[in-house]
Structures are given as structure tokens and as C-alpha cells.
Amino acid sequence: MAEPVRLNGYKRPAGDGEDAGTRRAARKRRKADGGGPQEKSSRLSAALFGEDCEISHDQLYELLKYAALGKCHNAAQPSWCRIYHQSHLAGVVVVVLHELSQLHFYKFYLQFKHLRKVFQHRFTLTPSANFLASLYGEGANLEPQNTAQGLTSPSSDCVPKSSDLQCDPIIRKYGEKKQGLTSYTLTLEEQKKNDYPIKGSPRCKGFVHTECDQQRTDSSPLFGLDCEMCLTAKGNEVTRVSLVDARGRCLLNELVKPESTVLNYRTRFSGITKKMLLPVKTKLSDIQTRLKQMLPHDAVLVGHSLNSDLQALEMIHPSVIDTSLLFARNEGRRFKLKFLAKAVLGKEIQCEQKLGHDPAEDARAALELAQFFIEQGPAKVAELNLETLLTAEKLAEVSQNKAALKPQGCRVQKQLKEPPHLSKPCFLDCLQVTGQKPLLLGGQELDSSGLCQSNLSTSNKQILQRALEDVPLSTFSIIQFSLGPEYIASHLLAGLCEKVRSKLTDMLTIYAGPFEESFCLKSVKKEFGRCGPIQSLTVVTETFQPYVCIQYEVLEGAQLAVESLNGAEVAGSCIKVQRPVTAAMLDCDVLIKELELDVENEGVIYVAGLKKSLTETDLQEEFSQLKDLETLFLPKDLQSGKHRNCCFLKFQKSQSAADALEVINGWTMKGSKLRSRNALASGHLWRWIWQMNHSRRKEGGNILCEKMQQLSACEEDLRKKVKQLDHHIKKLYRSLQNNTLCIVLFPGVNSTNGSEPGLGLMGIKEDGGRRAC
């Protein structure tokens, strides 16, 4: 796929040790004084089109790190987008809309009036169980520059004194005395709080219980468990399971065949490839049966963030030790397993040269960490001073990176064009090391010492007021808004999902007729197939004369059929073409118009009627004569991988797209007559529509009907809340300086009740035009 044309870059001369934060502060002072030279504008370019629209949290972290730190601190340009003139950014503002997903954005698309008109770049965001931690990079994989030296113990000056130990989160949680293993298993409340599968929970319907109900003692056996997952149409599904006993012997290390279509193997982390799973016959139910047989009735499972593994296994186990919670940190932050293994056990795991993680290795590491904690006791663990080790590691790394770049100038930077994988330290610490104090407002805020403090009682209006006052004084800000706990219950999410799915189905469906009794169905299918790929076609016989119900795979196909074939003669009959008439469809025309005007679809057109034998190369040659053509995207069936009979063309200029529409409509290509219109869902949206359209309902009709009724009872309030959120973001955006990078994130939902992808919108505010409101 061709990449969008990039704007010309600009390289700023290196300063004498000044960093991005210092330069931005100086620019703000110059602006306040009304002096200084004319600043160059920063630019953002991203190839977010078609299949390249799903962004991981690691990729988002890349962008934030480069935007905030720049090349001065060895931050590389992100792999999926480009910031030009990064050193001229006035600041970075991230707006997080907690508990909201892509589903919410499109359910309340008309209410998010500001968001959809201002931010040109939009992407699907993979959901995360701990969104803020993944955003900041807290406790992520740490890879020392000199692994031969390993993690050194803190000096005697750094070892905490007895009085300091009382402030350690481990001591505050467990005390100083050694205790048996039962003191470290999670209570029922802790399991609920950390999203563990619980027996009797509605969200765990159909989950398998291990039946290990015998009372635990301090001599109960420990077993380490770890799974690798891939992303499927269903959500996270297990692809590999490992179980080790207390001696570290591997009892189970099995590949598992996912039930649903795999969307992302996550090979970089899981080590799983398509080829590995081809011969696999083992199903999740087989693994569940084997685990039930292998575990004694008083078994205690140990793992790192074990809730994710049990959710993916769809199993319930009453007694667990979670090492990510056992080695406690302040305000819910967690150490990564890789770091703990190195700092506590002196072991290297998850090595760079290996393809993905080894679940047996991870299960064994988690088990040994729990054994160390139990045998040594909380006081000994606290004396390791893990926080100091972590901070020292990050400071050393930043210093080494700066030292490596300084003496050799541009030549070294050229060699490091594709740098080795560096560590991913806590993002907030990274900023503070460089002298930039980040601003956090909302669910978590920073105290005077720079630590995150929860602040859940603040209203969105209060957060906005503080943001309007404090954001101009900070170079990096994270503003957190929330709808409130009453609007994020799982039953509301299920009802919301079903309402959106139902409306999408109606928007993809058209009815055509009436036809003669003996009409040719093949002719009808051929004519309507020229508008786009058809998912299903059925004859309606309940009427006096037959009608045809056609469901398309893309919104543009259904809309093109309504626009071009309503009143036309098809199969010997003059027919009417219309969408279903329901209460939810009354605003369909308004929604279609707004989607067409959506900033993401600017300069993009949809072309249908292509022969399936045409390849992407063929189409690029055929369309090469069109002026300012930037990118061509040929959608595929996500199950079969086959190309559909349509494509999207993206142009550098809106006028060029309009000119192309006139040329293409009626154009014959390889004997096939083309039809075209403005795009409605060209970017990340087409893929999500396909997944929603093909996903299976998990619950019966009565349950779904009940949940939709519960949603209807509060939907009007929810709509008002969403409008208020959109208005808050509009006010905040207007207050930002020009050249500020602004990113709005819908984190998505990842729980036992289901997985909904998140959504990201981003842009750099500039003078005049659409993006400056």
C-alpha cells in the first residue's frame, strides 16, 4: 500500500544541551512578551488508512515519548506516524475519556460534534486491562544497556532505614513479620477489584470451575500458571498454556486452537505464528479439563496479573497469588515480571533474541518470586528497595543515551536511524528526569513529590476549570474525564453494543421491489452487486409482490444502491429501493450526511463494481491517471482474506477527489462498469463495521432485550453527558496554544464481559481552518 505523501521535513540545529521542555518554555515567554522570530509550524502525518488503522499501546507510547522528549533524549520518530518540527511543539495534551470505547463514539456520533469535525487523524486502539499504566509505560520491560552487570543492589546509603520501611507499600500492606502463603492469597474483595473471574458472577456465565474448594493451609501446593493470547473476533483467546509445580517442573506446555478468527497473533509478545497453530487440534475445553484433573483440591495458583490468564482460560479458581500485586507499589502501579525476575531473582527472562515470551519461563519466574517473598518475608523484600533500583536504571539509561549521542554528532544519529529496542520506563519519570513536570488532572493526579494520587471525587466541570488554568503552564498534560460509574455497568455496555449492532445492520440493509412473480434473482444480484460486496440476499414473500432484502458489507454499498437504483428498472420492473423504517433509523439520512462530511473522509472516494480478479497493482495502474491520488486501499474479507469488489481512493486535495468522482462514475474497467461516491467509512471504521456485522451474539434474546431496556431508561441522560464531554473538550481545545499536539483517547473495554476496542483522535492545533475551531 502506498504511503501518504509527507510534508517536507525541517531539521533544527542542535542546541548546547537545551532540551525540548526548555525550548518550549522559552517560546511561551517570547510569545507572552510579543517578541521573537516567527515560529515554524509543527506538522503531523499518519498513514492511518484501511488496514493500518489499529494502533497498539506501545505505538501510542512511541508517539508520546517522541512528542514530549524529541531527539535530544534519543526518542525515535514513531513507526506509524511522523511529527515534523517536533522541537517547535508548544506542548502535548492528552485527553483520556475513561471507560469509553469506539462503540460509544459511534453510538453517540452526532453528539460528538466537535471531536468528529476537528481531529483529522483517527485510529482504533487495542484495549488494555490497565490503560494508564500502559500509556505511561509504568514498569514496562526494562532492558539494561549492560546486561552483563545486571541490576546492582543499592548502596548502603540507599538501603532504607527501619523508620523508612514503615512507609514502604509492602510493609503497609503486609507488616514486617514473615507469614505463611495463605496471608498472601487474594481475598474475594481483592479478586473482584482486580477483575478476577468470580463464581456466581453474571460476567462469568459458562466459565469452568477448577473445583479446588478444599481449605488452604500454609503447606498447600503452589503452581505457576501463564498463558499467551492472540486477538480474535471474540477478544483475547488463549494460544498457549503453561503450568509448573513448586519445584519448577513443567507439567503442561500446550498450544491451543482459538475458536474465532485470529485478527492479530501478537507474535512479538506471544511467539505464536499462524504456521504454529495450523496442525493444532487442542481446544480450550480440552485444556480446561486437563487443568481440572491436574490441580489438587487445595492448589494455590501463582501468576503475574493472573486475572488475564484466568479470563482467557474462562476458568474460576478460588485461591491465587498475583505477583504483580504481591510486590506492591504506590497508587496501584505495578512492576513488570521481567524487572522483578532480574532485580529479585537475578534471572534474565523475555530476552530480546527470543521470538515472544516463553509462558513456562514466565510461570516459573512468577512462582519463584512468590516463594522468595514467602520465605524471606516482607521486610527483606522491602530492603531490596526496588523503586530505587528502577529509578536508578532509568536515570542511567537516559544519561548513557545522551552521552552516546553527544560526541559523535550527526554521524552517530545517522547510524541510529533504526535504533535497537530501548527500555520503556515510566513515562512520568522520564519527563521529570528531563526537567518537565507533567500535569495530571482527573482520576489520577500528581502530588508535590511527583507521585500519582487518586482523585475520583472531582467532577468533569472542576477538572475542566483546572485544566484551563494549568495546561498553559505545562508542556505535557494528561486530562482525564469520566461519565461516572453509573454509566459504565456491564449490562449497559451489552445493551449499547446490541443497539449499535442493530442500527449498523439496518444501515447496511436495503429493500428493493416490487418485482414480477417470475423475476430473475441472478439479474438482481448482479445489478446490486455493482454497488458493493453483498453479505446476504433473500426474497421477501410476505408481500403481495416479491421484494428482495439485501445486506451489504460496507455502508457505501447500501447508500450507493439507494442513490443509483431507486426508481431504476431492474429485472424488468421499475423498483423502489429503501432502507428499513425503524425508530432508530429516523436519523439515518442525517448520520449518512455527517459521515460523508467527516474530516476523516475528506478527499476519499469509494469505487465499486471492480472485478475480483483485479489486484492492487492492476488498480494502481488503472487509476494512475487520476490527479493527486495518494493512496489506494482494497478491502479484504477478514475471514477468507479475499479482496472485495470495491476499493477506496484517497487524494491529496478534496477538489481532486471531486474531479475523480465525475471521471469514474460510468467508467468501464476490464468490461465492468464502475460506480462511485464519497466515502463514509474509509479509515478505521470499515474494519470495525465488518467485525460488528460478523460477530456472534453471546447471549439469548430475552437477556439482550432486558439489557437494551435498561439502557433505554438512562440513554437520554447518557446522551446529555456525552454532549457535555464534547463541549468540555471543545473549550479546552480552544484554550490551547497553536502548535499544540492534542490527542483524545477512548481507552476501550477489556473484561470478562467482552472486549471493545478503543479509539484515538489526534491533531496539531494551528491558526485558522477547521482544526482551530
MOZIMO-V181661 format. One record per backbone hydrogen bond with DSSP energy under -1.0 kcal/mol. NH is the residue of the N-H (numbers start at 1). CO is the residue of the C=O. If there is no record, write none. Layout:
NH&CO, NH&CO
This chain:
17&15, 23&19, 24&20, 25&21, 26&22, 27&23, 28&24, 29&25, 30&26, 31&27, 32&28, 33&29, 35&30, 43&84, 45&82, 48&46, 49&47, 52&49, 55&124, 60&56, 61&57, 62&58, 63&59, 64&60, 65&61, 66&62, 67&63, 68&64, 69&65, 70&66, 73&70, 74&71, 75&70, 82&45, 84&43, 88&85, 89&86, 90&739, 92&475, 93&741, 94&477, 95&743, 96&479, 97&745, 98&481, 100&97, 102&757, 105&101, 106&102, 107&103, 108&104, 112&108, 113&111, 116&112, 118&114, 119&115, 121&762, 123&760, 124&53, 125&758, 126&55, 134&130, 135&131, 136&132, 137&133, 138&133, 140&137, 149&146, 158&155, 159&155, 165&161, 167&164, 168&165, 172&168, 173&169, 174&170, 175&171, 183&180, 184&181, 186&320, 191&187, 192&188, 193&189, 194&190, 195&192, 196&191, 201&198, 204&201, 205&202, 207&204, 208&314, 210&316, 213&211, 214&297, 220&217, 223&300, 224&244, 225&302, 226&242, 228&240, 230&237, 231&264, 232&235, 233&261, 237&230, 239&228, 240&228, 241&254, 242&226, 243&252, 244&224, 245&249, 248&245, 251&243, 252&243, 254&241, 256&239, 257&282, 263&231, 264&231, 269&266, 270&266, 271&267, 277&273, 287&283, 288&284, 289&285, 290&286, 291&287, 292&288, 293&289, 294&290, 295&291, 299&296, 300&221, 301&319, 302&223, 303&321, 308&305, 310&306, 311&307, 312&308, 313&309, 315&310, 316&208, 321&301, 323&303, 325&322, 326&322, 327&323, 328&326, 333&330, 340&336, 341&337, 342&338, 343&339, 344&340, 347&341, 354&351, 356&354, 357&269, 362&358, 363&359, 364&360, 365&361, 366&362, 367&363, 368&364, 369&365, 370&366, 371&367, 372&368, 373&369, 374&370, 375&371, 376&372, 377&373, 381&377, 382&378, 383&379, 384&381, 385&382, 389&385, 390&386, 391&387, 392&388, 393&389, 394&390, 395&391, 396&392, 397&393, 398&394, 399&395, 400&396, 401&397, 402&398, 403&399, 404&400, 405&401, 406&402, 413&409, 414&410, 415&411, 416&412, 417&414, 424&141, 427&136, 430&426, 431&427, 432&428, 433&429, 434&430, 435&432, 436&431, 439&476, 441&478, 445&453, 447&451, 450&447, 453&445, 455&443, 463&459, 464&460, 465&461, 466&462, 467&463, 468&464, 469&465, 470&466, 471&467, 473&470, 474&471, 477&92, 478&439, 479&94, 480&441, 481&96, 487&484, 488&485, 493&489, 494&490, 495&491, 496&492, 497&493, 498&494, 499&495, 500&496, 501&497, 502&498, 503&499, 504&500, 505&501, 506&502, 507&503, 508&504, 510&550, 511&578, 512&548, 513&576, 515&546, 519&516, 524&520, 525&521, 526&522, 527&523, 528&524, 529&525, 531&528, 535&551, 536&551, 538&549, 540&547, 547&540, 548&512, 549&538, 550&510, 551&536, 552&508, 553&533, 558&554, 559&555, 560&556, 561&557, 562&558, 563&559, 564&560, 565&561, 567&575, 568&565, 570&573, 573&570, 575&568, 576&513, 578&511, 586&583, 588&585, 591&587, 592&588, 593&589, 594&590, 595&591, 596&592, 597&593, 599&116, 601&598, 602&599, 604&601, 605&649, 606&677, 607&647, 608&675, 609&645, 610&645, 614&611, 619&615, 620&616, 621&617, 622&618, 623&619, 626&623, 629&626, 630&650, 631&650, 633&648, 637&642, 641&637, 644&635, 647&607, 648&633, 649&605, 650&631, 651&603, 652&628, 657&653, 658&654, 659&655, 660&656, 661&657, 662&658, 663&659, 664&660, 665&661, 666&674, 667&664, 669&672, 672&669, 674&667, 675&608, 677&606, 679&604, 688&684, 689&685, 690&686, 691&687, 692&688, 693&689, 694&690, 695&691, 704&700, 705&701, 706&702, 707&703, 708&704, 709&705, 710&706, 711&707, 712&708, 713&709, 714&711, 718&714, 719&715, 720&716, 721&717, 722&718, 723&719, 724&720, 725&721, 726&722, 727&723, 728&724, 729&725, 730&726, 731&727, 732&728, 733&729, 734&730, 735&731, 736&733, 739&765, 741&91, 742&763, 743&93, 744&761, 745&95, 746&759, 748&100, 749&756, 751&754, 754&751, 756&749, 758&125, 759&746, 760&123, 761&744, 762&121, 763&742, 765&740, 773&770
